[in-house]
Amino acid sequence: MFGIGMPELILIAVVALIVLGPKRLPDLAKSMGRAVREFKKATSELKETLQVDGEFTEVKKAFTDFHADVNKTIHDAEKPPANPAAAPPALPADSAPPADPGPAEAPPEPGAEQKLEDLKKAFEAWSSGKPSPPDQNTDPPRTAAAPPTKDETKPT
């Protein structure tokens, strides 16, 4: 402890006892003990704070990297392919179509605007209490058949 050995500590204690007296020396020792304890507590809290700050920095860096990756992926998906050779080659006009066309493709799905218009029309019809127009592809309401009663199931 600061290069002070046992003989030096005994000498300091004797001088303190002579200067302060036997009544104030225990109070001074208690105060010194409290001060050392508070210093240790503050030091440990500072270490914990620095450790937590370091962990937060790591987490923030991870989120920043993730955000950058997502933005890059989104921007890459929005760009059309720059390589025209990557597109499938067009068939020559005089070539014959493939022998087996495979399963028939489904009709193209309506666009988002068409879906929104259909949804608006359906909502307006529903809120006005009128039946939906016949041009929409809606199934008629289905009614479930009532189960037979006990009287109907009894043999006569």
Secondary structure, 3 states (H helix, E strand, C coil): CCCCCHHHHHHHHHHHHHHHCCCCHHHHHHHHHHHHHHHHHHHHHHHHHHHHHHHHHHHHHHHHHHHHHHHHHHHHHHCCCCCHHHCCCCCCCCCCCCCCCCCCCCCCCCCHHHHHHHHHHHHHHHHHCCCCCCCCCCCCCCCCCCCCCHHHHCCC
